[in-house]
Amino acid sequence: MLSDLKNIKQLSDPDLIALYKESGNNIIVGELFQRYTHLVFGVCMKYLRHEEDSRDATLEIFEKLLEDLKKHEVNNFKAWLHSVARNFCLMKLRKGKNHVELKDDFGEVVESAMLLHQIHEPDREEKLNELEDAISHLCNEQRNCVELFYLKEQSYQQIMEQTGLSFKEVKSFIQNGKRNLKITLTEQYERKAE
């Protein structure tokens, strides 16, 4: 078996899987990881659209393989791994659906209100300061929920535990805060344009 591990790079995927099932040696899955990290990361980026989340998901998927490969009969590893990665990402998105949708919404609010995509780098600092100022003018509950959700990237559940608010209250404060930010930033931008 040690001789197989020395020649691990020359083994085919099915041979590696068979060897892993026989030995349980994580080094073998490590070789599969080396071969297919780019594939899994690409799938994760397609669904999660965030580099750091995709890196984390890629590692979680390969950790999951340590158990899954022992349980499943895999004929075409590459296709099977693609399906595992896709399903993992879809489950992750379902669990955090509200978080992801609202996060995208918030980005659109900020970008449309401040036209970030048209600003040169020196002006971004000024625009981000305007955003901070607009956030500071929200009522306490809205400001707190918006900061926890968007800036500290906490889930609804974490915000509920931290603030003692209900799910409906957290959702309402975030939505109203986001709407008020858009109004404030749009007004600021229009005043400057006059």
C-alpha positions, 0 to 999 in steps of 0.5 A: 500500500505504501508503494501505491501512495508513492505513485499516487499521482499516476493513479486514475480517479477510480483507482484512487477511490478504490484505494481510499475505500480500502485504506481510508487514508486522507492523502488519497482524497488530497490528491483528488482535491489537487486534481479538481479544486478548480472545478469545485471552486468554479461551480461554487463561484457560479452559484455563490458569487463570492470568492471567500464563500466559494473557497470555504465551500470548496474546502467543506465539499472536500471534507464531505468527500471523506465520508461520501466516498466511503458510502457511494459507488462512484463511476465517473468521479468528475461528473459526480463531484460536479453534482455534489458541488452543485447540490451543496451550493444550492443547499447553502443558498436555500438556507441563506436565501433571504440573506443572499437576496437582500444582500444583492438588493442592498448592493444595487441600492448603494450602486444606483444611488451613488453611481459607484460604477462611474466614479473614479477611485478618489471619489469612492472614499467620499461616497462611502463617507456619504453612505456612513453618514446616511446610515447614521441618520437611520433610527436606532433599530434600522441602523442597528439591523442594517449594520449587523446584516450588511456590514457585519454579515450576521444572519437574521437568527444572529440579529434576533438573538443579539437584539431580542427582536422577532424575525418580522421586526428584523426583516422590517427594520432591514427593509425600511432602513434600506429604503430610507438609505436609498432615499437619503443617498438619492437626495444627497446625489441630486443636491450635489448635481444641482 
